[in-house]
Amino acid sequence: MIHVLATIEVVDGKRDEFLKHFNELVPQVLAEEGCIAYGPAVDLQTNLPVQPPVRPNIVTVIEQWDDLPALEAHLMAPHMVAFRDVVKDLVIETIVGVLEPA
């Protein structure tokens, strides 16, 4: 199993619009072969001293996949290609971290 943390910076004031499109995509991704978990998360304001300031323009996608080939297939899936085209003007930057259990 592998874990993926994708940090997506969206254009100021466009997070809700981005999440609308993203949440429409989630059922298709969850149906993909090898997908264990896939969903968006946003920063939660807390009083924890170790937490940095809330980032209102960041969406973090938390994913789990059976293996790297499943993730690679996901990235090339037609619905993902179409999604990236739909949100291209809403996204400033995407940083992806792929991890394995230690």
C-alpha positions as CSV (number, residue, x, y, z in Angstrom):
1,M,0.0,0.0,0.0
2,I,1.1,3.6,-0.7
3,H,-0.1,6.9,0.7
4,V,-0.4,10.1,-1.3
5,L,-0.6,13.6,0.0
6,A,-1.3,16.1,-2.7
7,T,-1.2,19.8,-1.7
8,I,-3.1,22.0,-4.1
9,E,-2.9,25.7,-3.9
10,V,-6.0,27.3,-5.5
11,V,-6.6,30.9,-6.7
12,D,-7.6,33.2,-4.0
13,G,-11.4,33.0,-3.4
14,K,-11.8,29.9,-5.7
15,R,-11.5,27.1,-3.1
16,D,-15.3,26.4,-3.0
17,E,-15.5,26.3,-6.7
18,F,-12.5,23.9,-6.9
19,L,-14.0,21.7,-4.2
20,K,-17.3,21.5,-6.1
21,H,-15.6,20.1,-9.1
22,F,-13.4,17.9,-7.0
23,N,-16.2,16.3,-5.0
24,E,-18.0,15.5,-8.3
25,L,-14.9,13.5,-9.2
26,V,-14.5,11.5,-6.0
27,P,-16.9,8.7,-6.7
28,Q,-15.2,7.9,-10.0
29,V,-11.8,7.8,-8.3
30,L,-13.1,5.6,-5.5
31,A,-14.3,3.1,-8.1
32,E,-10.9,2.8,-9.7
33,E,-9.0,-0.4,-9.4
34,G,-6.5,-0.2,-6.5
35,C,-8.1,2.9,-4.8
36,I,-8.4,2.4,-1.1
37,A,-9.2,6.0,0.0
38,Y,-9.4,9.3,-1.7
39,G,-10.7,12.6,-0.4
40,P,-10.1,16.3,0.1
41,A,-9.3,18.0,3.4
42,V,-8.8,21.7,4.3
43,D,-7.0,23.2,7.3
44,L,-8.9,23.4,10.6
45,Q,-8.2,26.2,12.9
46,T,-7.1,25.0,16.3
47,N,-5.3,26.3,19.3
48,L,-2.5,23.7,19.0
49,P,0.9,25.5,19.4
50,V,2.5,23.3,16.8
51,Q,0.0,24.1,14.0
52,P,1.0,26.7,11.5
53,P,-1.6,29.4,10.4
54,V,-4.6,28.1,8.5
55,R,-4.0,28.2,4.7
56,P,-7.4,29.2,3.2
57,N,-6.3,28.5,-0.4
58,I,-4.9,25.0,0.2
59,V,-6.7,21.7,-0.4
60,T,-4.9,18.6,0.7
61,V,-5.9,15.4,-1.0
62,I,-5.4,12.3,1.2
63,E,-5.1,9.1,-0.8
64,Q,-4.3,5.4,-0.4
65,W,-3.6,3.1,-3.2
66,D,-2.8,-0.6,-3.5
67,D,0.5,0.1,-5.3
68,L,2.3,2.5,-7.6
69,P,0.9,1.1,-10.8
70,A,-2.6,1.8,-9.5
71,L,-1.6,5.4,-8.8
72,E,0.0,5.8,-12.2
73,A,-3.2,4.4,-13.9
74,H,-5.3,6.9,-11.8
75,L,-3.2,9.8,-13.0
76,M,-3.9,8.8,-16.7
77,A,-7.6,8.0,-16.2
78,P,-9.8,9.9,-18.7
79,H,-11.8,11.5,-15.8
80,M,-8.6,12.8,-14.2
81,V,-7.4,14.3,-17.5
82,A,-10.8,15.9,-17.9
83,F,-10.8,17.2,-14.3
84,R,-7.4,18.8,-14.7
85,D,-8.6,20.6,-17.7
86,V,-11.7,21.9,-15.9
87,V,-9.8,23.2,-12.9
88,K,-6.7,24.4,-14.7
89,D,-7.6,28.1,-14.2
90,L,-8.4,27.5,-10.5
91,V,-5.1,25.9,-9.5
92,I,-1.8,27.7,-8.9
93,E,0.4,24.8,-7.9
94,T,0.1,21.1,-7.0
95,I,2.8,19.3,-4.9
96,V,2.5,15.5,-4.6
97,G,4.1,13.4,-1.9
98,V,4.1,9.6,-2.4
99,L,4.9,7.7,0.8
100,E,5.1,4.1,1.9
101,P,4.5,2.7,5.4
102,A,7.6,2.8,7.6
